[in-house]
Amino acid sequence: MQRWVYRLRERVFAVKVGWWEVPLFMALLFLLMSWLSPADPFRLAGGFPWPWLMVILLSLRYGFVGALFASLLLLAAWLFLAHGQSPAAPFPQDYFLGGFLAAMLSGEFSDMWQTRVRRLEEARSYIDARLGRLTREHYLLRMSHERLEQEFISRPVTLRDAIQRIRDLTRINTRPGDLPGAADLMHLLAQYCQLEVASLYPVRDGQTPEMPAAAALGETSELSLNDPLVQHALSKRVLSHLQSDDIDEELPLRYIIAAPVMNSEKRLLGMLVVEQMPFFALQQDTLQMLLVLLEYYADSISASSQLAGIKRDLVDAPDDFSAELSRLAQMNYLHGVESRVAALVFPELPETADVLLQLRRQRRGLDIVWETVIEGRQVYVTLMPLSNELAVEGYVDRIEQIVRERVGQDFATYGVHVESVRLDTPEPAQRLQELLRHCVHRA
């Protein structure tokens, strides 16, 4: 019931521009037809019903609600003119019934394709965000290896330790809009990016930094929102520094760097401004490292807020699995972008370890796996983004082929039980918990 209420509300608010434009276009149409054909502005005597063409065009633009609104306006205009005629004109049933049906069909067609486009956009946005997270993780891994090879003795911790510290400090329970562990993050950035005087400000409305600062290094001054670097960073949502091409060097600049703290979904959570740092530290590697660490921090905050409810039901689930489970369930519930979870229960046999090893090697790129033990049974849970029932069937067939190659038996003979469920609920952890319980008890 909640989903239908949400979709109805979404459909109504999706045409909020049409509430102003539909009456405007209908009024212009009526004036034009009254000027071209004063005796028969609705074209009732014969010929093509041109007023309904405008209604159909509006229905294609604004959907079913826009079609209904435009049709009612056309009917109201006819009733207004017919009221002043003597004798009263008969009601043109075929004219309005045929036009109304054509407009409603056009509006429903428009709504159907707009829904499909929104689903495709949601899927693309999810893939872009996932690709962004993988790109940053790859960069962090490469930089970690390079720094280990160069043996930076001056660094008290490795980059891997820094990543783990960011994960730990973002798990602190705070109010929405706060930046957890901001002071520790600033000390970490001072170590890795050589910041000397800098401030980190929270952004609670997704638009403007708020004072006071959540954390600071050195003797900082009050934030200047009029600084060109800050304006450029807020408008473009990119890291800005003194050497940026879009910055006018003749303007007075207080800051060296202005960096947005933004997650993969492009939501602004904070703003970092740097007033002092060593001259030779302002280089591409340092700027890239600063941006990646801030985005990793922002993603960790977003994931931490999503994980709070998931972890209550799935205590042993990995953080990345729980975070993606929450994102995909929300996409499926609100926008109909289908995703599924498949669970396989394996028997307690010596060959199971070899089968699971092969499954890890042949995992699909987008899939996220969680291996757990429930009531002594090995359970292999796969989160399958943007997948329907056919994709799950293909996935299960592929795994069954691996089992045949390894142990020479199919699922039924070897004792593998398979269950899958669609993530179309606002409580995905509870549904997955029920799936696992049902799966294990039937195995």
N, C-alpha and C positions, 0 to 999 in steps of 0.2 A: 504493500500500500504506500509506503514512504517513497518507493522508487517512482510510482506513477504520479504521485503529487509533485515530486521534484521535476519529472519530465514535463508535466503540464505547466508548472511555473517557469521552467526553462523555455518552453515554446512561447509562452506569453511575453516574457521579457526579451526574447530574441527579436521580436518585432516592435520594440518600443519606439524605434525611429519611425516605423510605419504609422503609428498613431497620429503623427503629425503630417507625414507625407501622403498617406492615403487620402485623407479629406482634401488636401491641397490639389492633388492630381485629379480627383473626382470633380472638384469645383471648376478647375480649368477645363476639364472635358465637357461639363455641362454648359459652361459659357461658350465654348467653341461650337458645340452642336446647336445651341440656341441661336448662334450667329449664322451658321451655315444653313440650318433648317428650322426657322422659327415655328413653323406650323407643326412639325413632327420631330422634336429634338431627340427622341428615343428611338427613332427609326422603326415605329410600329407598323407603318403602312406597308412595308416591304423592303426588300433589299437586305444588305448585310447589316446586322445589329452592331454598329460600331461602338456604342458604349460598353458592350460586354467585352470587346477586345481590350479596352483599358483595364477592366476588372480582371481579366485573365492575366494580363501582364503584371498587375500588382500582386496577384496570387502567386505567380512564379517568383516574384521578388521577395514577398513577405510570408509565403506559406499559407496554411489553412486558415489561420486566424485573420491574416490580412485579406484573404478572399472573402471570408464571412463579413468582415467589416465593410469592405468595398461594396459587396452585394447589398447589404442593408442600407448603405448610403444611396445607392441607385434606386432601391425600392422607396426609400423615404422621399427622394426627389420626385419620383412619379406620383406618389400619394399627395405631395404638396401641390403639384400642378393639377392633378385630377380633382382635388377638393374645390378649386375655384371654377371648374367648368360646369356649365349648365346646358343640357342635362349631364348627369354624371357619366363619365366614361366607364365602359366595362373593364374589368380587371384582365389584363393580357396574361392568362395562365401559362400558355406555351412559351411566351417570350421570357418570362421570369424563371419558369421551371427549367427550361433548357439552359439558359444562361447560368442559373445557379448551379446546376449539376456540372457544367463545364468548368466553372470557377472552382468548385470544391475539388474536382479531380485534379485540376492544375495545382491547387494549393497542397493537396496530399502528395502529389508527385514532387513538389518543391521541398516539402518537409522531409520526405524520404531521402532525397539526395543530399540535403543539408546535414542530415544525421550521418550519412555515410562519409561525407567530407569531414565532419567533426571527429568521427572515429579514426579516419586516416590521419588527421592532424595530431590527435592524441597519441597514436602509435608512433608517428614520426618524432614527436617531441620526446617520447619515452626513449626511443632508440638514440636520438641525439644526446640526451642526458646520460644514458648508459655509456655511449661512446666517449663522452667527455670525461666521465669518471675513470674509464679504462685508460684513456690517454694520460691522465694525470698520474694514475697509479704506475703506468709504464715509465713515465718520466721520473717519478720518485725512485723507482727501482734502479733505473740506469744511473741516476745521480748517486744513489747509495753505493753502488758498485764502484763508480769512479772515485768517490771519496775514500772508500776503503782501500782502493789500490794506491791512492796518493798518500795514505796514512797521515791524515791531518792530526798531528799531535796536539795542536792548539784547541781542538774540539773536545770538550769533555764527554760528549755522547755521540753515538752514530746517528745517521739519518733514520735508521730503523727504530732506534729508541725514541727519536723525536716524533715519528708517526704514532708509536704506541702511546706516548705521552699526550698527544692531541686526542686520541681516542678516549683515554682515561679522563682527561679534564672535561670533555664534553658530556660525560655521563652524569655530571653534577645536576641535581634537580634544581631548576630555576624557573622563574616566571616567564611566560611567553614574551619574546622580544629581548630578553637579557642575553649577554654573551658569557657563558660559563667558562671559568678558568681563564679570564682575559689577562690577568697579571702574569700567569705562568706562560701563556702564549707570547706575550711581549718579551719576556726573558728568553724564550726559545728563539724568537725572531732576532733578538739582539745577538745571540750566539751564531746563528747561521747566516744572517744577512747583514751583520755588523751595524745595526741601528743604534744610534746614540741618544737622540731626542725624538720621541714619537708618541702618538696618542691613538687610542682605539675608541671610537664612538659607536654606540648602538644605533640601529635604525629599526624602529618598531612599526612604522607605517609603510615600509618598503620604498620610501622616497627620500626623506631628509634625515641626516644625522641629528641626534639629540644630545644635549649636554646635561650633566657633566660626562666626562670621558669614563668609559668602563675600566680602562687601565692606561698607564702612561710610563714612559721612560724619560728620565732626566727632568729638567726644568722646562716644562711645556707652557705654551700660552693658550689663550682661549681660541677655540675653533673659528676660523674665518670662512664662512660659506661663500663669500664673494671672491675668494682666491681663484684665479683661472684654472689651476690644476684641479681643485675640488669641483668646480663647475664642469670641467671637461670629464672628470671621472664619473660624476653623477649623471650627466646627460648621455654619455656614450657607454657607460657601464664597463669601462676598461681601466686598466692600470695606467696612470698618467705620471710622467716625470719630466724633468727639465729638458731632456733631449727629445721629447715627443714632437712629431712633425706638425701636429695640429695646434701646438702652443706658441703663442706670440712671445718671443724672448724679450721684447721691449716692454711688456707689461710687468708691473711689480709682482714678484712671486715670493711668498713667505715659505712655501714648502718645497721640498725636493721631490717627494713622491706622494701621490694620493692614490690609494688602492682600495677598490670596493671589496668587501667581504661578501661574496655572492656564491650561492650553491649552484648545483647543476641545473636546477629548474629556473635559473636566472632571477631568483628572489634575493633582494638586497637585505642583508642582515646587519651590516656594520660598515664603517669607513675607517681606514687606517691612513693617517697623515704623518709624514716623516719630515722633521725640521732639520735634523743634522745627522750626517753619516760620513764616513771617510770618502774622499773624492774618488779614489781608485776602486771603491766598492760599488760605485754606480756603473755597473756593466750588465750585459744581457743575461748572463748566467745568474747573477744575484737577483735581478728583477724577475726572471722566470721562476726561480726558487721561491721568492716571496709570494708571487701570485699563486703558485701551486699549493703552498702551505696554507694560504688563506682560504683557498677554495676547498681544500681538504678539510679544514677546520669548519667551514660553513656546511659542507655535506655531512660532517659528523654531527653537527648540531641538529640538522634536519632529521637525520637518521635516528638520533637519540630521542627526539620528540615522538617519532613514529614507533620506536621500539617499546615505549613504556607500556602500551596495552598488549602488544604481542608477547612480550617476555613474561607476562603474568601467566599465560596459558602454555607457552612453549619455552620453558626455561632453558633447555639444552640446545635450542636452535642457534646457529651462528648468526652474528649480527647482520652480515650481508644478506643472508637468506630472509631474515625477519623483515629487514628494511624493504627489500624488493617485494616480499609478500604483501606488505601494507600498500605500497605504491600500485601494484597491479590490481589488487582488490578494489582500490578506490577508482582506478580507471575503468574497471569492468562494471562496477556498481553504478557509477555516475554517467559514463559515456558508452557503455556496451562494448568496449574493446576487450574481446574475450581472451582470457588466460586460464591455464589449468595447472593443477597439481596432481602428479602421479606418484603413488606409493607402491613399492614392491617389497614383499616380505619373503626373505630367503630362509631355507631350512638350516639348521645347525649341522652342517656337513663340512668335511675338510675341503671340498672343491669350491665352497662358497667364496672363500678368500680370493681365489684365482679369478672367479667370475667378477667379483666386485672390482678387482684391480683392472680388468679389461674394460669394465664400464667407465671407470675414471678416465681411462685413456681416450675413450671414444665419446666423451661428453660433447654435446652441441655447444656452439659458441655462446648463445644467449641463456642457456639453461644454468640454473643454480642448484647444487646438490647438497642435501643434508643427510648424513649417515648417522643413524642412531640405533640403540638397542632397547627394545620394549618387551618386557616379560621374557627376556632371554632370546628373543628373535631378532635377527639382523634386518633392519628396515632401511631401504634406500628410497629417499624422498626426492623427487625432482620437480622444481618449480619451472614451468614452461611458459615464458612470456609470449603473448601474441599468438597463442596456439588454440586450435579448436579440437573437437573430438576426433576428427580424422588425423590430425597431427599426433594425438596421443596414441591412436591405434597404430600408426606407423612407427612411433617410438617403441611401443611394446613389442611389435613384430621384430624390430631390429634387436632388442634385448633378448628376445626368445631365440633368435638366430645365434646370438653369442653363447647362450646357454647350451644350445645344441652342439656348437663347435667345441665347447670346453668339456661338457660332461656327457654328451651324446643322448640327452633327454630333453623333452619339451617341458613347459611350465607345469603341466598337470602331473607328469610322471616324477619330476624332480621335487615338486612340492612348493613352487613359487606361486604366491597369491598376489594379484594385481587389483588396485582400486584407483580411481581417479575422480576428481571433483572440479567443478567450475568455480572460479573466484567471483561470484556475483553477490557477495554479501558484505556489509560494512564491518562484520566481525570475522575476518578470515582465520584468525588463530583458533577460535572455537570450532569452526567447521573443519579445519585441518586436524584438530585434536579428536573430533568425532570420527573423521576418516581413519586416522591411525588406530584408534580403539576398535573400530569395526573391522579394519583390515587384519589386525592381529588376532582378534577373536575368531574370525572365520578361517584363518590359516591353519 
